[in-house]
Amino acid sequence: MKKTDKNKLEEFIRVDHAGERGAIKIYEGQLLALNTIKKNDSLRKKIQEMKIHEIEHADFFEKEIKKRNIEPTKLLPLWDLLGMGLGFGSAILGDKAAMLCTASVEEVIDKHYQNQINQIEDDEKFLKNKIIKFREDELHHKDIAYKNGATKKGIYSILDKIIKTGSKIAINISEKI
């Protein structure tokens, strides 16, 4: 039976832990804006529901980090701060920007998780199945975002590129550090 490379597995779990925690921070930033400045109960409710999935994902990877004795990324405090800022800022810009933030991040995560799924062998079937399930959750979040106003038209195309570039950079750094 083919075994999944141990170093790759550690990178996958480290970056997924950081990413799911980052998603929670983005939603927390959005909720802060929606509870204090923007006051949009409908959008707030949708974001709270998506945040519940992210907490489930983060909890799983937190347990994997501990169980496998993997060092989390040293940049968690920075990612927390940037996630809160991205979430708060996107919500302040409006509903379309807040939902685009979700859509843009989830489009990067879709490819990221699919790449991991393709590399994980049968010796890590439980982990692989969890990532498959989490990817499905993230795709559902993307669909919710587009149904609720996410757009890449006009100025939003620039925001999409900024968010995607930042997400890819965070992924590449968190795999290694």
N, CA and C of each residue as an Amber inpcrd file, in Angstrom:
protein
   531
   0.8470000  -1.1850000   0.0000000   0.0000000   0.0000000   0.0000000
   0.8850000   1.2390000   0.0000000   0.5380000   2.1730000  -0.8460000
   1.2730000   3.4340000  -0.9170000   0.9810000   4.2760000   0.3140000
   2.0360000   4.8670000   0.8600000   1.8790000   5.7140000   2.0490000
   2.0130000   7.1790000   1.6650000   1.2320000   8.0070000   2.3490000
   1.3030000   9.4420000   2.1440000   2.5750000   9.9670000   2.7910000
   3.2930000  10.8110000   2.0860000   4.5300000  11.4020000   2.5940000
   4.2600000  12.1430000   3.9060000   5.0230000  11.7850000   4.9600000
   4.8170000  12.3540000   6.2950000   4.9970000  13.8800000   6.3110000
   6.0090000  14.3860000   5.6180000   6.2280000  15.8350000   5.5720000
   5.0730000  16.5540000   4.8880000   4.5550000  15.9530000   3.8230000
   3.4010000  16.5340000   3.1240000   2.1900000  16.5770000   4.0570000
   1.9780000  15.4740000   4.7690000   0.8440000  15.4160000   5.7010000
   0.9310000  16.5190000   6.7520000   2.1250000  16.7050000   7.2830000
   2.3100000  17.7600000   8.2790000   2.0130000  19.1310000   7.6870000
   2.4740000  19.3620000   6.4590000   2.1850000  20.6370000   5.7890000
   0.6770000  20.8120000   5.5930000   0.0170000  19.7410000   5.1310000
  -1.4260000  19.8040000   4.8950000  -2.1640000  20.1780000   6.1710000
  -1.8430000  19.4870000   7.2440000  -2.5620000  19.7040000   8.5000000
  -2.2340000  21.0840000   9.0730000  -0.9790000  21.4900000   9.0010000
  -0.5830000  22.8140000   9.4980000  -1.3270000  23.9260000   8.7580000
  -1.3190000  23.8620000   7.4440000  -1.9370000  24.9280000   6.6550000
  -3.4650000  24.8870000   6.7660000  -4.0370000  23.7020000   6.8420000
  -5.4960000  23.6080000   6.9640000  -5.9640000  24.1200000   8.3200000
  -5.1920000  23.8510000   9.3440000  -5.4770000  24.3790000  10.6740000
  -5.4770000  25.9020000  10.6320000  -4.4360000  26.4730000  10.0500000
  -4.3280000  27.9320000   9.9650000  -5.4470000  28.5070000   9.1040000
  -5.7650000  27.8390000   8.0070000  -6.7940000  28.3360000   7.0970000
  -8.1790000  28.3360000   7.7010000  -8.5100000  27.2700000   8.3880000
  -9.8410000  27.2010000   9.0070000  -9.9490000  28.2120000  10.1490000
  -8.8770000  28.3680000  10.8780000  -8.8740000  29.3980000  11.9190000
  -8.9850000  30.7880000  11.2910000  -8.2970000  30.9880000  10.1620000
  -8.3920000  32.2530000   9.4520000  -9.8080000  32.5390000   8.9820000
 -10.5060000  31.5090000   8.5080000 -11.8930000  31.6840000   8.0690000
 -12.7770000  32.1340000   9.2300000 -12.5460000  31.5490000  10.3960000
 -13.3060000  31.9680000  11.5860000 -13.0420000  33.4420000  11.8620000
 -11.7890000  33.8480000  11.7850000 -11.4360000  35.2550000  12.0610000
 -12.0530000  36.2020000  11.0260000 -12.0850000  35.7890000   9.7660000
 -12.7360000  36.6190000   8.7440000 -14.2050000  36.8110000   9.1110000
 -14.8750000  35.7190000   9.4460000 -16.2930000  35.8230000   9.8110000
 -16.4790000  36.6340000  11.0890000 -15.5760000  36.4890000  12.0440000
 -15.6770000  37.2930000  13.2710000 -15.5330000  38.7830000  12.9550000
 -14.6280000  39.1290000  12.0470000 -14.4780000  40.5190000  11.6360000
 -15.7300000  41.0310000  10.9480000 -16.3140000  40.2110000  10.0890000
 -17.5500000  40.6100000   9.4240000 -18.6830000  40.7840000  10.4290000
 -18.7700000  39.8590000  11.3560000 -19.8320000  39.9500000  12.3720000
 -19.6530000  41.1780000  13.2530000 -18.4190000  41.5220000  13.5720000
 -18.1640000  42.7320000  14.3530000 -18.6980000  43.9590000  13.6140000
 -18.4090000  44.0510000  12.3390000 -18.9090000  45.1800000  11.5450000
 -20.4320000  45.1560000  11.4460000 -21.0000000  43.9680000  11.2390000
 -22.4540000  43.8500000  11.0680000 -23.2170000  44.0660000  12.3730000
 -22.5570000  43.8390000  13.4910000 -23.2060000  44.0550000  14.7910000
 -23.0500000  45.4730000  15.3130000 -22.0880000  46.2120000  14.7730000
 -21.8130000  47.5400000  15.3290000 -22.0690000  48.6840000  14.3590000
 -21.6780000  48.5130000  13.1090000 -21.7240000  49.6400000  12.1740000
 -22.7710000  49.4360000  11.0780000 -22.7820000  48.2730000  10.4590000
 -23.6220000  48.0340000   9.2810000 -25.0420000  47.5440000   9.6140000
 -25.2100000  46.8350000  10.6930000 -26.5230000  46.3440000  11.1500000
 -27.3340000  45.6760000  10.0400000 -26.9210000  44.4660000   9.6690000
 -27.6560000  43.7020000   8.6660000 -27.9220000  42.3140000   9.2410000
 -29.1250000  42.1280000   9.8000000 -29.4470000  40.8690000  10.4760000
 -29.4780000  39.6740000   9.5360000 -29.9440000  39.8630000   8.3230000
 -30.0310000  38.7650000   7.3650000 -28.6330000  38.2560000   7.0070000
 -27.7480000  39.1600000   6.6720000 -26.3800000  38.7820000   6.3320000
 -25.6560000  38.2150000   7.5610000 -25.8830000  38.8230000   8.7090000
 -25.2720000  38.3550000   9.9570000 -25.6330000  36.8890000  10.2130000
 -26.8910000  36.5510000   9.9940000 -27.3620000  35.1780000  10.2260000
 -26.6560000  34.1890000   9.2880000 -26.5170000  34.5550000   8.0230000
 -25.8510000  33.6750000   7.0470000 -24.3830000  33.4630000   7.4290000
 -23.7420000  34.5340000   7.8330000 -22.3270000  34.4390000   8.2080000
 -22.1620000  33.5950000   9.4710000 -23.0490000  33.7560000  10.4210000
 -22.9760000  32.9390000  11.6410000 -23.1260000  31.4570000  11.3090000
 -24.0020000  31.1300000  10.3690000 -24.1940000  29.7230000   9.9810000
 -22.9380000  29.1620000   9.3170000 -22.3140000  29.9560000   8.4420000
 -21.0900000  29.4800000   7.7870000 -19.9520000  29.3520000   8.7970000
 -19.9180000  30.2420000   9.7650000 -18.8760000  30.2120000  10.8000000
 -18.9390000  28.9010000  11.5980000 -20.1330000  28.3770000  11.7940000
 -20.2940000  27.1090000  12.5240000 -19.5240000  25.9850000  11.8260000
 -19.6030000  25.9290000  10.4940000 -18.8360000  24.9150000   9.7480000
 -17.3390000  25.1210000   9.9430000 -16.9150000  26.3780000   9.8860000
 -15.4880000  26.6660000  10.0230000 -14.9660000  26.2560000  11.4020000
 -15.7880000  26.4300000  12.4160000 -15.3950000  26.0040000  13.7660000
 -15.2390000  24.4850000  13.8080000 -16.1620000  23.7660000  13.1820000
 -16.0610000  22.3000000  13.1150000 -14.7600000  21.8940000  12.4220000
 -14.4470000  22.5480000  11.3150000 -13.2240000  22.2350000  10.5690000
 -11.9820000  22.5450000  11.4080000 -11.9670000  23.7220000  12.0100000
 -10.8050000  24.1330000  12.8190000 -10.6010000  23.2000000  14.0070000
 -11.6890000  22.7910000  14.6410000 -11.5880000  21.8640000  15.7760000
 -10.9590000  20.5410000  15.3470000 -11.3550000  20.0500000  14.1820000
 -10.7790000  18.8030000  13.6810000  -9.2700000  18.9520000  13.4920000
  -8.8580000  20.0330000  12.8180000  -7.4230000  20.2050000  12.5580000
  -6.6490000  20.5220000  13.8340000  -7.2820000  21.1690000  14.7820000
  -6.6440000  21.4070000  16.0890000  -6.3290000  20.0730000  16.7610000
  -7.2610000  19.1390000  16.7030000  -7.0480000  17.8020000  17.2820000
  -5.9500000  17.0490000  16.5300000  -5.9250000  17.1920000  15.2060000
  -4.8980000  16.5230000  14.4010000  -3.5070000  17.0730000  14.7140000
  -3.4160000  18.3810000  14.8890000  -2.1370000  19.0330000  15.2510000
  -1.6100000  18.4180000  16.5530000  -2.4940000  18.2950000  17.5340000
  -2.0860000  17.7680000  18.8450000  -1.7860000  16.2710000  18.7690000
  -2.6730000  15.5210000  18.1210000  -2.5210000  14.0650000  18.0390000
  -1.2260000  13.6750000  17.3260000  -0.8870000  14.4000000  16.2890000
   0.2850000  14.0650000  15.4730000   1.5270000  14.8520000  15.8800000
   1.3760000  15.6760000  16.9070000   2.4920000  16.4810000  17.4110000
   3.1230000  17.3460000  16.3020000   2.2550000  18.0730000  15.6010000
   2.6830000  18.9560000  14.5130000   2.7420000  20.3790000  15.0480000
   3.7910000  21.0680000  14.7010000   3.9500000  22.4710000  15.0930000
   3.0050000  23.3300000  14.2420000   2.0810000  24.0810000  14.8760000
   1.2340000  24.9830000  14.0710000   2.0940000  26.0790000  13.4400000
   1.5520000  26.7580000  12.4470000   2.2980000  27.8420000  11.8400000
   2.6240000  28.8960000  12.8980000   3.8090000  29.4250000  12.8120000
   4.2420000  30.4550000  13.7640000   3.5470000  31.7860000  13.4930000
   2.8530000  31.8720000  12.3760000   2.2180000  33.1340000  11.9890000
   0.7390000  33.2160000  12.3590000   0.2520000  32.2930000  13.1990000
  -1.1640000  32.3370000  13.5930000  -1.6070000  33.7120000  14.1030000
  -0.8330000  34.3650000  14.9750000  -1.2910000  35.6910000  15.4410000
  -1.4370000  36.7030000  14.3020000  -0.5240000  36.6650000  13.3400000
  -0.6190000  37.5640000  12.1960000  -1.8410000  37.2150000  11.3490000
  -2.0400000  35.9210000  11.0780000  -3.2010000  35.5060000  10.2770000
  -4.5050000  35.8910000  10.9830000  -4.5330000  35.7650000  12.3230000
  -5.7310000  36.1720000  13.0770000  -6.0320000  37.6510000  12.8470000
  -5.0120000  38.4570000  12.9670000  -5.1710000  39.9050000  12.8060000
  -5.6050000  40.2600000  11.3810000  -4.9300000  39.6660000  10.4010000
  -5.2710000  39.9440000   9.0090000  -6.6660000  39.4260000   8.6580000
  -7.0400000  38.2740000   9.1980000  -8.3780000  37.7320000   8.9680000
  -9.4660000  38.6460000   9.5210000  -9.2620000  39.0960000  10.7580000
 -10.2310000  40.0340000  11.3580000 -10.3230000  41.3060000  10.5190000
  -9.1800000  41.8200000  10.0950000  -9.1640000  43.0430000   9.2940000
  -9.8500000  42.8610000   7.9510000  -9.5800000  41.7420000   7.2930000
 -10.2190000  41.4590000   6.0130000 -11.7310000  41.3320000   6.1780000
 -12.1380000  40.6170000   7.2120000 -13.5670000  40.4440000   7.4440000
 -14.2540000  41.7610000   7.7510000 -13.6800000  42.5160000   8.6690000
 -14.2600000  43.8000000   9.0600000 -14.3050000  44.7410000   7.8540000
 -13.1820000  44.8410000   7.1570000 -13.1000000  45.7510000   6.0110000
 -14.0620000  45.3830000   4.9010000 -14.1740000  44.0880000   4.6020000
 -15.0780000  43.6850000   3.5190000 -16.5320000  43.9620000   3.8880000
 -16.8930000  43.7650000   5.1400000 -18.2750000  44.0310000   5.5740000
 -18.5740000  45.5260000   5.5640000 -17.5960000  46.3370000   5.9270000
 -17.7750000  47.7910000   5.9030000 -18.0040000  48.2690000   4.4650000
 -17.3530000  47.6170000   3.5070000 -17.5170000  47.9930000   2.1000000
 -18.9120000  47.6590000   1.5660000 -19.6160000  46.7730000   2.2680000
 -20.9820000  46.4460000   1.8600000 -21.2160000  44.9540000   1.7090000
 -22.4780000  44.6150000   1.5110000 -22.8890000  43.2090000   1.4230000
 -22.1940000  42.4740000   0.2750000 -22.1060000  43.1280000  -0.9000000
 -21.4680000  42.4790000  -2.0510000 -20.0070000  42.1690000  -1.7580000
 -19.3220000  43.1000000  -1.1300000 -17.9020000  42.8870000  -0.8150000
 -17.7400000  41.7960000   0.2430000 -18.6130000  41.7880000   1.2380000
 -18.5450000  40.7600000   2.2840000 -18.7470000  39.3710000   1.6790000
 -19.7320000  39.2590000   0.8010000 -20.0040000  37.9640000   0.1820000
 -18.9200000  37.5980000  -0.8300000 -18.3570000  38.5900000  -1.5120000
 -17.2500000  38.3110000  -2.4250000 -16.0430000  37.7870000  -1.6520000
 -15.8240000  38.3070000  -0.4640000 -14.7270000  37.8330000   0.3760000
 -14.8600000  36.3220000   0.5880000 -16.0570000  35.8750000   0.9450000
 -16.2930000  34.4450000   1.1270000 -16.0710000  33.6920000  -0.1810000
 -16.6770000  34.1740000  -1.2680000 -16.5650000  33.4800000  -2.5550000
 -15.1060000  33.3660000  -2.9980000 -14.3610000  34.4480000  -2.8810000
 -12.9630000  34.4620000  -3.3360000 -12.1060000  33.4880000  -2.5300000
 -12.2490000  33.5320000  -1.2130000 -11.4830000  32.6150000  -0.3560000
 -11.8650000  31.1750000  -0.6750000 -13.1590000  30.9040000  -0.8000000
 -13.6020000  29.5220000  -1.0340000 -13.1470000  28.9950000  -2.3910000
 -13.0250000  29.8600000  -3.3910000 -12.5270000  29.4070000  -4.6900000
 -11.0630000  28.9720000  -4.5990000 -10.2890000  29.6670000  -3.7880000
  -8.8940000  29.2630000  -3.5660000  -8.8580000  27.9550000  -2.7700000
  -9.6980000  27.8570000  -1.7520000  -9.7120000  26.6720000  -0.8900000
 -10.1880000  25.4390000  -1.6490000 -11.1200000  25.6120000  -2.5650000
 -11.5880000  24.5050000  -3.3940000 -10.4040000  23.8350000  -4.0880000
  -9.6010000  24.6220000  -4.7650000  -8.4300000  24.0750000  -5.4820000
  -7.3950000  23.5140000  -4.4950000  -7.2040000  24.2280000  -3.3870000
  -6.2460000  23.8120000  -2.3610000  -6.6230000  22.4370000  -1.7930000
  -7.8810000  22.2910000  -1.3870000  -8.3250000  21.0080000  -0.8310000
  -8.2990000  19.9000000  -1.8900000  -8.6950000  20.2140000  -3.1170000
  -8.6740000  19.1930000  -4.1660000  -7.2480000  18.7070000  -4.4140000
  -6.2940000  19.6030000  -4.3810000  -4.8920000  19.2360000  -4.5350000
  -4.4580000  18.2860000  -3.4110000  -4.8800000  18.5650000  -2.1890000
  -4.5360000  17.6810000  -1.0740000  -5.2050000  16.3120000  -1.2360000
  -6.4700000  16.3160000  -1.5900000  -7.2210000  15.0650000  -1.7740000
  -6.5060000  14.1810000  -2.7990000  -6.0090000  14.7930000  -3.8550000
  -5.3130000  14.0410000  -4.9040000  -3.9940000  13.4380000  -4.4320000
  -3.3950000  13.9890000  -3.3710000  -2.0880000  13.5190000  -2.8950000
  -2.1650000  12.5730000  -1.6940000  -3.3020000  12.5380000  -1.0220000
  -3.4190000  11.6900000   0.1730000  -3.7640000  10.2690000  -0.2550000
  -2.9520000   9.3320000   0.2280000  -3.1060000   7.9210000  -0.1290000
  -4.0930000   7.2320000   0.8280000  -4.3300000   5.9390000   0.5580000
  -5.3090000   5.1670000   1.3380000  -4.9220000   4.9690000   2.7980000
  -3.6410000   5.1470000   3.1290000  -3.2210000   4.9950000   4.5210000
  -3.7750000   6.1160000   5.4110000  -4.2890000   7.1590000   4.7900000
  -4.8570000   8.3010000   5.5240000  -6.3000000   8.5580000   5.0730000
  -7.0560000   7.4630000   4.9530000  -8.4270000   7.5430000   4.4370000
  -9.3290000   8.4340000   5.3000000  -9.2010000   8.3640000   6.6230000
 -10.0350000   9.1850000   7.5110000  -9.7810000  10.6690000   7.2680000
  -8.5120000  11.0500000   7.2150000  -8.1520000  12.4460000   6.9510000
  -8.6560000  12.8700000   5.5740000  -8.4460000  12.0310000   4.5870000
  -8.8780000  12.3370000   3.2280000 -10.3990000  12.5640000   3.1760000
 -11.1510000  11.6880000   3.8320000 -12.6110000  11.8230000   3.8380000
 -13.0620000  13.1010000   4.5400000 -12.3600000  13.4830000   5.5970000
 -12.6810000  14.7440000   6.2880000 -12.4410000  15.9270000   5.3550000
 -11.3230000  15.9230000   4.6630000 -11.0140000  17.0290000   3.7510000
 -12.0270000  17.0730000   2.6080000 -12.4490000  15.9160000   2.1290000
 -13.4880000  15.8740000   1.0870000 -14.7700000  16.5250000   1.6090000
 -15.1620000  16.1850000   2.8270000 -16.3700000  16.7600000   3.4300000
 -16.2170000  18.2690000   3.6350000 -15.0610000  18.6850000   4.1300000
 -14.8260000  20.1130000   4.3760000 -14.8400000  20.8900000   3.0500000
 -14.2870000  20.2970000   2.0070000 -14.3110000  20.9400000   0.6800000
 -15.7520000  21.1450000   0.2280000 -16.5890000  20.1490000   0.4460000
 -18.0100000  20.2840000   0.0840000 -18.6670000  21.4170000   0.8660000
 -18.3430000  21.5330000   2.1510000 -18.8690000  22.6450000   2.9660000
 -18.4340000  23.9840000   2.3840000 -17.1550000  24.0780000   1.9960000
 -16.6210000  25.3400000   1.4690000 -17.2800000  25.6950000   0.1350000
 -17.5290000  24.6880000  -0.6960000 -18.2230000  24.9470000  -1.9630000
 -19.6500000  25.4390000  -1.7070000 -20.2720000  24.9020000  -0.6770000
 -21.6120000  25.3590000  -0.2850000 -21.5500000  26.8280000   0.1620000
 -20.5180000  27.1970000   0.9050000 -20.3490000  28.5950000   1.3320000
 -20.2000000  29.5080000   0.1130000 -19.4330000  29.0460000  -0.8770000
 -19.2600000  29.8300000  -2.1020000 -20.6120000  30.0510000  -2.7820000
 -21.4050000  28.9960000  -2.8660000 -22.7390000  29.1090000  -3.4760000
 -23.6150000  30.1010000  -2.7170000 -23.5700000  30.0350000  -1.3900000
 -24.3300000  30.9830000  -0.5550000 -23.8890000  32.4080000  -0.8600000
 -22.5880000  32.6000000  -0.9750000 -22.0540000  33.9410000  -1.2280000
 -22.5680000  34.4940000  -2.5540000 -22.5460000  33.6880000  -3.6030000
 -23.0220000  34.1680000  -4.9010000 -24.5320000  34.3990000  -4.9010000
 -25.2650000  33.5790000  -4.1760000 -26.7190000  33.7710000  -4.0800000
 -27.0630000  35.0490000  -3.3120000 -26.1160000  35.5250000  -2.5030000
 -26.3790000  36.6850000  -1.6560000 -25.5800000  37.9260000  -2.0610000
 -25.2500000  38.0080000  -3.3430000 -24.7220000  39.2670000  -3.8450000
 -23.2660000  39.3180000  -4.2520000 -22.4910000  38.2740000  -4.0090000
 -21.0830000  38.2990000  -4.4240000 -21.0170000  38.5290000  -5.9260000
 -20.1270000  39.3950000  -6.3310000 -19.9430000  39.6900000  -7.7460000
 -18.4880000  40.0430000  -8.0000000 -18.0580000  39.8150000  -9.2370000
 -16.7020000  40.1920000  -9.6370000 -16.7560000  41.3030000 -10.6850000
 -17.8970000  41.9150000 -10.8100000 -18.0650000  42.9830000 -11.8000000
 -17.4470000  44.2790000 -11.2960000 -16.9020000  45.0460000 -12.2370000
 -16.3670000  46.3670000 -11.9080000 -15.2300000  46.2920000 -10.9020000
 -15.2840000  47.1780000  -9.9370000 -14.2370000  47.3120000  -8.9170000
 -14.0640000  46.0370000  -8.0860000 -15.1300000  45.2370000  -8.0240000
 -15.0700000  44.0060000  -7.2360000 -14.0640000  43.0090000  -7.8140000
 -13.7590000  43.1270000  -9.1070000 -12.7660000  42.2160000  -9.6980000
 -11.3910000  42.4520000  -9.0680000 -11.1060000  43.6840000  -8.6930000
  -9.8290000  44.0000000  -8.0390000  -9.8050000  43.3950000  -6.6330000
 -10.8980000  43.5530000  -5.9110000 -10.9960000  42.9710000  -4.5650000
 -10.8340000  41.4540000  -4.6220000 -11.4480000  40.8260000  -5.6130000
 -11.3290000  39.3710000  -5.7960000  -9.8610000  38.9760000  -5.9650000
  -9.1420000  39.6870000  -6.7980000  -7.7240000  39.3670000  -7.0470000
  -6.8790000  39.5760000  -5.7920000  -7.1470000  40.6350000  -5.0510000
  -6.4010000  40.9090000  -3.8170000  -6.6280000  39.7910000  -2.8010000
  -7.8850000  39.4150000  -2.6100000  -8.2150000  38.3740000  -1.6260000
  -7.5990000  37.0380000  -2.0400000  -7.7100000  36.6890000  -3.3040000
  -7.1580000  35.4080000  -3.7690000  -5.6360000  35.3830000  -3.6550000
  -4.9960000  36.4730000  -4.0130000  -3.5360000  36.5420000  -3.9060000
  -3.1020000  36.4130000  -2.4500000  -3.7600000  37.1420000  -1.5650000
  -3.4440000  37.0570000  -0.1380000  -3.6500000  35.6560000   0.4050000
  -4.7230000  35.0050000  -0.0100000  -5.0060000  33.6410000   0.4520000
  -3.9220000  32.6730000  -0.0100000  -3.5180000  32.7900000  -1.2670000
  -2.4850000  31.8900000  -1.7990000  -1.1440000  32.1110000  -1.0960000
  -0.8190000  33.3620000  -0.8250000   0.4250000  33.6650000  -0.1050000
   0.3770000  33.0590000   1.2990000  -0.7390000  33.2390000   1.9900000
  -0.8810000  32.6870000   3.3500000  -0.7540000  31.1660000   3.3330000
  -1.3230000  30.5260000   2.3280000  -1.2210000  29.0660000   2.2080000
   0.2390000  28.6540000   2.0290000   0.9320000  29.2800000   1.0970000
   2.3280000  28.9070000   0.8190000   3.2230000  29.1190000   2.0330000
   3.0270000  30.2070000   2.7490000   3.8480000  30.4660000   3.9330000
   3.5090000  29.4990000   5.0570000   2.2210000  29.2710000   5.2880000
   1.7930000  28.4330000   6.4220000   2.1740000  26.9720000   6.2560000
   2.3470000  26.5200000   5.0190000   2.7930000  25.1440000   4.8230000
   4.1880000  24.9380000   5.4020000   5.0150000  25.9710000   5.3190000
   6.4430000  25.8310000   5.6630000   6.8180000  26.3730000   7.0380000
   6.1540000  27.4420000   7.4640000   6.5780000  28.1200000   8.7080000
   5.5540000  27.9070000   9.8080000
